[in-house]
Amino acid sequence: MKRPSLLLFGALGVGAYFLLAPKFPKDQSVNVVLGDGAASVTEVRLHYGSDKEADLARDVSLAFEKGKAPRVVHHEARLPDGDYVVSVEVHGEHTFTKERRVHLESGSTTQIEASR
């Protein structure tokens, strides 16, 4: 009698995992390419927004000393796989914002061109 109920419980657990796993947050690798203008950048702000779920929004601000920003800024966002609008605000000698729709998927790297 215990064995069938244990198997049913296990099957329900496995089914729930596969149903909910896509909604679990994962590390998403994002590279923001500043290019030759990196030397004048003092801050990069990223806003991740989801059209489907407002509570998935994330913001990050990365500050650099003038002349010390890398040509490619790397960020690991902790978000579920899916479609997002990423807003990149670059501050420095010239301040500007770029927005891009992206599909984030764990295990891959998304690259956003943010050079002028």
KOLMI-729446 format. One record per residue: z, y, x of N, C-alpha, C, O in turn. Coordinates in steps of 0.02 Angstrom, whole numbers, padded with zeros to 5 digits. Example, Ala and Ser with C-alpha at 12.3 -4.5 7.8 and 13.67 -1.06 7.14 Angstrom:
BEGIN
NODE   n_up n_north n_east  ca_up ca_north ca_east   c_up c_north c_east   o_up o_north o_east
NODE  00390  -00284  00660  00390   -00225   00615  00390  -00165  00660  00423  -00166  00712
NODE  00354  -00112  00642  00357   -00053   00684  00394   00002  00645  00402   00057  00670
This chain:
BEGIN
NODE   n_up n_north n_east  ca_up ca_north ca_east   c_up c_north c_east   o_up o_north o_east
NODE  00000  -00059  00040  00000    00000   00000  00000   00063  00043 -00031   00113  00025
NODE  00034   00062  00100  00038    00120   00143 -00029   00134  00177 -00048   00192  00187
NODE -00063   00082  00195 -00125    00089   00234 -00179   00129  00196 -00208   00174  00226
NODE -00196   00114  00133 -00247    00153   00097 -00229   00226  00089 -00272   00270  00095
NODE -00165   00240  00075 -00145    00311   00068 -00148   00347  00134 -00165   00406  00136
NODE -00132   00313  00189 -00136    00344   00255 -00209   00358  00273 -00224   00411  00300
NODE -00254   00312  00257 -00325    00323   00269 -00352   00381  00227 -00391   00421  00252
NODE -00331   00385  00165 -00353    00440   00121 -00327   00506  00147 -00364   00556  00149
NODE -00264   00508  00168 -00235    00568   00196 -00272   00590  00259 -00287   00649  00268
NODE -00288   00543  00302 -00326    00557   00363 -00395   00583  00348 -00419   00630  00380
NODE -00429   00553  00300 -00496    00574   00281 -00495   00645  00252 -00539   00686  00267
NODE -00444   00660  00212 -00437    00728   00185 -00425   00779  00240 -00452   00834  00238
NODE -00384   00761  00289 -00370    00805   00346 -00433   00819  00386 -00446   00877  00404
NODE -00472   00768  00400 -00534    00776   00438 -00583   00819  00398 -00616   00863  00427
NODE -00589   00807  00333 -00634    00846   00291 -00613   00919  00289 -00656   00964  00293
NODE -00548   00933  00284 -00524    01002   00283 -00538   01037  00349 -00557   01095  00350
NODE -00530   01001  00405 -00544    01030   00470 -00617   01052  00474 -00631   01109  00494
NODE -00664   01008  00456 -00735    01025   00462 -00756   01080  00412 -00804   01116  00424
NODE -00720   01086  00358 -00734    01139   00309 -00708   01206  00334 -00741   01257  00325
NODE -00650   01207  00366 -00618    01269   00387 -00633   01289  00459 -00624   01347  00477
NODE -00654   01243  00502 -00664    01258   00573 -00710   01317  00587 -00696   01355  00633
NODE -00765   01326  00550 -00807    01385   00564 -00771   01452  00554 -00793   01503  00581
NODE -00717   01453  00516 -00681    01515   00503 -00625   01528  00554 -00594   01582  00553
NODE -00612   01480  00598 -00560    01489   00648 -00584   01538  00702 -00642   01534  00722
NODE -00541   01585  00725 -00562    01630   00779 -00574   01591  00844 -00540   01543  00860
NODE -00625   01613  00880 -00643    01583   00944 -00657   01639  00994 -00668   01696  00974
NODE -00657   01623  01058 -00674    01672   01108 -00749   01684  01107 -00789   01638  01114
NODE -00769   01747  01096 -00839    01767   01094 -00853   01810  01156 -00818   01860  01167
NODE -00901   01792  01194 -00918    01826   01256 -00970   01880  01244 -01026   01865  01221
NODE -00952   01943  01259 -00997    01999   01248 -01004   02039  01313 -00954   02057  01344
NODE -01066   02052  01334 -01081    02093   01392 -01114   02158  01368 -01163   02156  01332
NODE -01086   02215  01389 -01114    02280   01375 -01146   02305  01439 -01112   02317  01489
NODE -01213   02313  01439 -01250    02333   01498 -01253   02410  01501 -01284   02441  01459
NODE -01219   02438  01552 -01220    02510   01562 -01276   02532  01609 -01298   02590  01606
NODE -01298   02487  01651 -01353    02502   01697 -01335   02555  01748 -01278   02560  01770
NODE -01385   02596  01767 -01377    02646   01820 -01327   02701  01800 -01299   02734  01844
NODE -01316   02712  01736 -01270    02764   01713 -01197   02745  01719 -01154   02785  01701
NODE -01182   02685  01743 -01113    02661   01746 -01068   02707  01788 -01009   02713  01774
NODE -01096   02738  01840 -01056    02779   01886 -01024   02838  01850 -00972   02862  01873
NODE -01053   02861  01796 -01024    02919   01760 -00982   02899  01700 -00956   02943  01665
NODE -00976   02835  01686 -00939    02812   01627 -00864   02809  01642 -00842   02783  01693
NODE -00824   02837  01595 -00751    02835   01602 -00718   02792  01549 -00660   02773  01556
NODE -00754   02777  01494 -00725    02736   01441 -00780   02704  01400 -00832   02734  01387
NODE -00768   02642  01379 -00812    02607   01333 -00769   02583  01275 -00720   02547  01285
NODE -00787   02603  01214 -00752    02581   01154 -00798   02535  01115 -00856   02550  01104
NODE -00771   02478  01094 -00809    02430   01054 -00775   02422  00986 -00714   02417  00981
NODE -00816   02421  00934 -00792    02407   00867 -00834   02350  00840 -00895   02355  00834
NODE -00801   02294  00823 -00834    02237   00793 -00819   02240  00718 -00761   02241  00698
NODE -00871   02241  00677 -00862    02243   00605 -00902   02188  00571 -00957   02170  00594
NODE -00875   02161  00518 -00908    02109   00480 -00925   02135  00411 -00883   02166  00378
NODE -00987   02124  00388 -01007    02144   00321 -00972   02102  00268 -00961   02125  00212
NODE -00954   02041  00286 -00925    01994   00237 -00850   02001  00229 -00824   01996  00174
NODE -00814   02012  00284 -00741    02014   00282 -00714   02073  00322 -00719   02074  00383
NODE -00686   02122  00287 -00661    02183   00319 -00603   02168  00367 -00594   02204  00416
NODE -00564   02116  00354 -00507    02101   00397 -00527   02071  00464 -00484   02058  00506
NODE -00591   02059  00474 -00615    02033   00538 -00631   02089  00588 -00651   02074  00644
NODE -00622   02152  00569 -00637    02208   00614 -00591   02207  00675 -00531   02193  00669
NODE -00619   02221  00732 -00581    02225   00794 -00604   02286  00833 -00663   02304  00831
NODE -00557   02319  00867 -00572    02377   00910 -00542   02365  00978 -00488   02336  00985
NODE -00578   02388  01029 -00553    02384   01097 -00577   02445  01135 -00633   02470  01124
NODE -00535   02470  01180 -00553    02527   01222 -00542   02507  01294 -00487   02484  01312
NODE -00592   02515  01335 -00589    02497   01406 -00598   02560  01447 -00651   02591  01444
NODE -00548   02579  01486 -00550    02641   01525 -00565   02625  01598 -00544   02574  01625
NODE -00602   02671  01630 -00621    02664   01700 -00612   02731  01736 -00620   02784  01706
NODE -00595   02728  01800 -00596    02788   01840 -00669   02807  01851 -00712   02764  01855
NODE -00682   02872  01856 -00751    02894   01866 -00779   02862  01929 -00749   02864  01982
NODE -00838   02832  01922 -00870    02799   01977 -00850   02726  01986 -00877   02692  02030
NODE -00805   02701  01944 -00780    02632   01952 -00801   02585  01896 -00786   02525  01898
NODE -00837   02610  01846 -00858    02565   01791 -00912   02517  01817 -00956   02538  01855
NODE -00909   02454  01798 -00961    02407   01819 -01025   02418  01781 -01025   02448  01726
NODE -01080   02395  01808 -01145    02402   01775 -01147   02359  01711 -01182   02376  01663
NODE -01109   02305  01711 -01104    02262   01652 -01029   02254  01636 -00992   02226  01676
NODE -01009   02278  01577 -00940    02272   01555 -00934   02209  01513 -00971   02199  01465
NODE -00887   02166  01532 -00878    02102   01496 -00817   02107  01452 -00764   02132  01472
NODE -00823   02081  01390 -00766    02078   01345 -00767   02012  01308 -00819   01987  01287
NODE -00707   01983  01300 -00698    01921   01262 -00665   01940  01195 -00606   01957  01194
NODE -00703   01938  01142 -00676    01954   01075 -00652   01889  01043 -00685   01837  01049
NODE -00596   01892  01009 -00569    01832   00975 -00587   01839  00901 -00550   01868  00861
NODE -00645   01810  00882 -00672    01815   00815 -00705   01749  00794 -00727   01711  00837
NODE -00708   01735  00729 -00746    01676   00707 -00820   01686  00720 -00844   01742  00725
NODE -00856   01631  00727 -00929    01635   00733 -00957   01670  00672 -00930   01664  00617
NODE -01011   01709  00683 -01042    01742   00625 -01079   01805  00643 -01088   01821  00702
NODE -01101   01840  00592 -01139    01902   00600 -01092   01962  00600 -01047   01967  00558
NODE -01103   02008  00647 -01062    02068   00655 -01106   02128  00671 -01162   02121  00695
NODE -01079   02187  00657 -01108    02249   00681 -01062   02273  00736 -01002   02284  00725
NODE -01089   02281  00797 -01049    02303   00853 -01069   02374  00869 -01128   02389  00882
NODE -01020   02418  00868 -01031    02488   00886 -01003   02498  00956 -00945   02484  00969
NODE -01045   02524  01001 -01026    02536   01070 -01026   02611  01082 -01078   02644  01077
NODE -00968   02638  01097 -00961    02710   01110 -00948   02718  01185 -00898   02692  01211
NODE -00992   02753  01219 -00987    02762   01291 -00967   02835  01305 -01000   02882  01282
NODE -00913   02844  01343 -00889    02910   01361 -00897   02921  01435 -00888   02875  01475
NODE -00913   02982  01453 -00921    02999   01524 -00959   03065  01527 -00949   03110  01487
NODE -01003   03070  01576 -01044    03131   01584 -01083   03144  01519 -01089   03202  01498
NODE -01109   03092  01490 -01143    03095   01425 -01107   03047  01378 -01097   02989  01396
NODE -01089   03070  01319 -01057    03027   01270 -01107   03009  01216 -01142   03053  01190
NODE -01112   02945  01201 -01159    02922   01150 -01134   02857  01119 -01091   02823  01147
NODE -01162   02841  01061 -01144    02781   01025 -01207   02740  01010 -01258   02768  00991
NODE -01202   02675  01020 -01257    02629   01001 -01227   02577  00954 -01170   02557  00962
NODE -01266   02557  00906 -01244    02507   00858 -01295   02451  00856 -01355   02463  00857
NODE -01270   02390  00853 -01315    02333   00853 -01287   02277  00809 -01227   02262  00811
NODE -01331   02246  00770 -01313    02186   00732 -01321   02126  00778 -01372   02117  00811
NODE -01269   02085  00780 -01270    02026   00824 -01244   01966  00787 -01207   01971  00738
NODE -01262   01908  00812 -01233    01845   00788 -01191   01818  00846 -01217   01800  00898
NODE -01126   01815  00835 -01080    01789   00886 -01069   01715  00875 -01055   01693  00819
NODE -01075   01677  00929 -01065    01605   00925 -01030   01583  00988 -01053   01596  01043
NODE -00973   01549  00980 -00936    01527   01038 -00979   01483  01082 -01020   01444  01058
NODE -00970   01490  01147 -01010    01451   01194 -01072   01488  01218 -01105   01466  01264
NODE -01088   01545  01186 -01145    01584   01208 -01122   01655  01223 -01068   01675  01203
NODE -01163   01692  01259 -01148    01761   01277 -01196   01808  01243 -01257   01798  01244
NODE -01169   01861  01212 -01210    01912   01179 -01214   01972  01225 -01163   01995  01251
NODE -01274   01997  01235 -01285    02054   01279 -01306   02114  01238 -01352   02109  01197
NODE -01273   02172  01250 -01289    02233   01215 -01309   02286  01266 -01270   02302  01310
NODE -01369   02312  01259 -01395    02364   01304 -01365   02431  01283 -01376   02453  01226
NODE -01327   02463  01327 -01295    02527   01311 -01310   02579  01363 -01270   02626  01372
NODE -01365   02573  01398 -01384    02623   01447 -01424   02677  01412 -01453   02665  01359
NODE -01425   02736  01440 -01461    02792   01409 -01534   02787  01423 -01572   02830  01400
